[in-house]
């Protein structure tokens, strides 16, 4: 039975309904709920909300991509996370219903990628790991027919994290990317530590689109991979002299700052400390007390929560640069998706278990049934 059928029957019985926007969707779906930390999620039936706000869209999921944050929240009871919840951030799918404000950008049938922030904003209906997801339309982006749902699913959280760290004034404050910006047109460089990671792969491309020379680190086996994304200078992070090598390279000219895209922030903080320039560090992971030497500013990037939805960086990236860059093919799928054998919500735990063992230069994806 569809929600609209149920509402019609209720109205016929004299029931008055206060509805922002009624959805024409099945009444029930399935979700993978995380009731507590330290245990696998549980698949169960759930009702689909019969109303959405003006700025919301309902998306039928075609693919979910996994992030380290999903594995961490599943295993560790973080103080700022409330259980039970629906995990997951990265989805692709088709728009099924739109609120009145969202209708200015999206229509039913649109193919989109989206960043689901349910766990961060304590709204289970906005968590990714379910059949239908409600998104704020500001966290969605249309994808061209030439881009598969599988490929597009690797983008949302990686792009949001990289963009916040790079372009937000709270972090490095770079100028926004554009499809018309000439390569290296600023004459300045930036260091991306961990260029083959999910955040790093996207940070490289965003920095090139903003006109910066990109210096990055990765393992020797991933050097060609990051060069293909646009990296200009690549250093092997396992080299015992890598800190000094990177500092020497950065100090040849003007460096705008450092994005620690993966791992502990200590290496980036060491580079900033040794450089003759004043370099800020934006880190994708927590910055422990004492990790940054005196005189070095290092901050963890927060790329989720209500404040991010309406941030100018998000608007400039998801609504400004990304749709055109995806449509003209200049923005590359990175990291490469790797689908797990099991489809549907059953396959999500399989993907998370693989992720916990460690992956490199790829992102695990589960396809919907």
Buried (B, 14 or more C-beta within 10 A) or exposed (E): EBBEEEBEEEEEEEEEEEEEBBBEBBEEBBBBBBEEBEEEBEBEEBEBBBBBBEBBBBBBBBBBBBBBBBBBBBEEEEEEBEEEBBBBBBBBBBBBBBBEBBBEBBEBEBBBBBBBBBBBBBBBBBBBBBBBBBBBBBBBBBBEEEBBBBBBBBBBBBBBBBBBBBBBEBBBBBBBBBBEBEEBEBEBBBBBBBBBBBBBBBBBBBBBBBBBBBBBBBBEEBBEBBBEBBBBBBBBBEEEEBBEBBBEBBBEEEBBBBBBBBBBBBBBBBBBBBBEEEBBBBBBBEBEEEBBEEEBBBBBBBBBBEEBBEBEBBEBBBBBBBBEBBBEEEBBBBBBBBBBEBBBBBBBBBBBBBBBEEBEBBBBBBBBE
